Amino acid sequence: MSDSQSPGNYALTYPGRGLAVLAAHWPTPPADLPQFCSCGNLDCPSPARHPIGTLNAADATRDPGQLARWWLAHPTANVATFTDESHIGVLELYHPAKPEHVMRLLNAHRAGQGPVIYAGQGRVLFLVKPIQPQPDHEPARSYSSDDGEVTCLASESMVLLPPSRLMDGERLRWMRRLNHTTRLPDAAPLLALLTELLESGTLEDIQALMAM
């Protein structure tokens, strides 16, 4: 996968990696600083972050014919998938540290080598196996501090995929590429590590160190 591919061509690569995807609205006009969602609603509550028309999680597909029809009709549409309870989970990290610094720190801790998406300034997405409910307790799913937050997204949350475009014109990109959804790391250890890094202030420390 190359981040320079068109959204339609990119969408066609995802089924082979285990992802069902669908077409989502995009920023318009196609300029350096787009300001409006392609849905036409000037007060759109989720600009460039919701499916086209009446599409929903049940419409996400691996069928190349359907994917081709969507992107022939909407060549600049964003590409999206949905989390579920058994195959695809996502940990969402909000923190001002540069994503490259976050990745360097995770590598130093020998964190799981799962796929990672840069999703805009201060936001990084980690694709993981979903957290499974436990009969005797509810596993932790989030942690927040004054400086950042990490959250395990709920099932059926829509997630934009590269090379989708954000409202500021920036494109999502893979920081660590997806091989196949059958090889995703467990969510719990990575969530625990990210929580520890937020609690200890380590992310703030490495941000300050890299700024020197």
N, C-alpha and C positions, 0 to 999 in steps of 0.2 A: 504494500500500500504506500502510495506517495501522497503527501499532503497537498501536492499541486494538482491532483486529479480533480475533475469536475465532480460535483456532489452526486450526480447520477451514476457515474462510473464507480465512484467510491462506494455508494450504496450496494452495488452489485457484488462487491467483494465481501461484504459482511456475512451473508448466509454461509459461505464456506468456512467461516470462523465461528459458526454456531449462533449468530445473532439474527433475530427477526427484527426488521426495521420498518419504518414508515416515513412518509414525507411530512415535514413540519413547515410552518410559516417561516419567513426569512425577512431580513431588513430590506427596506426599499426606500428610495431608489438605490441602485447599486453604485454608491459613491464611497469615498473614503470615510465619511462620517454619516452613515444612514440614520434616519430619525424616525421612521415609521414602520410598523409591522405590515407585512403584505396582506393581512386579513382585511385591511381597510378601516379598521376601528382606530381612530386617533387616540382614544383612551384605552387601548388594549391593556388589560391587566398583566398579560404575560407576553410582551412583544417578542416575536421571533422565537418563542418557546412553547408553542402549542401546535397540535396536529392540524393539518389542512382540513377544512370542512367539518364533516361529522366523524372523521376517523378517530379511533380510540385504541386503547391497549390491545383489544381483541383483533384489530386489523393489522397489527404488525405481522410481517410475513417474511419468509425466506424464498418466496416464489419469484424468480427472476423476471417472469413475464409481467407480473403486477408491478414490480419495482420499476421496470422499464416504462410502463404506461404512466406511472406517477411522475417520473422525471422527464419524460417527453412532454408532458403537459405543463410541468413546472421545473424547468431546467436549473433554477437557482434555489430550489427548495432545500431547507436544512434536512439533515438526516438524524433520526431519533430512534431510540429503543426504549423499552420499559423494563424496570426491575420486576422480579417475581419472587415467589417463596421457595423455589427449588433450584434455579439455575443461575440467575444473574442478580447480584447485589452490588451496591455502590456505597462506598464511604466518601463523604464530601468534606473536604478540609477547607475552611476559610482562615487565612492567616496572611499578614502582609509580607512575610518572608518570601524572597524570590523562590519560585518553584524549583529551580536548579539547586538551591541550597537545601531545600527540603529533601530532594532526592539524594543529595550527597550524604545527608545525615542518616536517612533510612538505609542507604547502602552500608554506611559505617556500622549500623546496628544489625546488618545482615537480615533486613526485613525481606518478606516474600517478594519474589521477582514477578509479580503480577502486572497486568497492564495499567498504565497511568495516563490520564488525560489532563493537559493544561486547558482549563475552561474559563480563562479570563483572569484579569488582575486579581490576585489574592485568592484564587479558587482552583483547587486540584481535586480530581476525581480518581478514585481507586476502584477498579472492577474486581469484585471478590465473590466467593460463594456466599449466599445469603446466610445470615445468622438464624439458626434454628431455635424455635421455642423449647424451653426445658420444662419438664413436668413439675419441678419443685420450685422454680424461680424464673423471673423474667430477666433475660440477659440485658446488660447495659447496652444502649444503642446510641448514646451521644455524650459529649462533654463540652462545656463551654467555659471560657475564662474571659478576662477583660481584653485579651489580645487575640483570641481566636476561638474557633469552634470546629469540632468534628462530629459528623452525624452519619448514622447508617440510614439511608433513605428507605422509606416504607415501600412495601410491595406495590407494584403498578405506578411507581413514580416515573414520569417521563425524563429521559436523559438524552441530551444532545450529544452527537458523536462527531468527530472530525470528518470532513472539513467544514462543519457548520459555522455560520457567521453570527457574531453577536451584534447588538445594536450599535456598538461603538466601532464596528467594522473589523474587529479582530476575529481571527479564525481559531477554532479549537484545533489542537494538534496533539498527537501522541508523544508523550515523553518516554513511555515504554510501551511498545506495540502489543496488540492483542494477537496471540497465536490461535487459541481456540478456547471457547467457554468451558470446555471440559478440564482445562488446566488452570482454572482460577484458584488463587490462594484462599485459605479460610479467612473470614472476616475478623473473627474474635481476636487473634493475636495482633493483627495490624491495628485494629481499633484500640487495643490496650496500649500498644506502643505509642500511637499518636496522642492518646490521652496523657500518657506519662510525659511525653515531650512538651505538651501544653502545660501540664501541672507544674513541671520542674522549671519552666522558663527556658528550656534548652533551645527552642526555636527562636526566641528573642535573642538569646546569647549568640547564636550562629549568625543571625541577621546583623547584629551589631559588629561582630567580628569581620564579616565579609564586607562591611561598609568602611572598614578602616583602611 
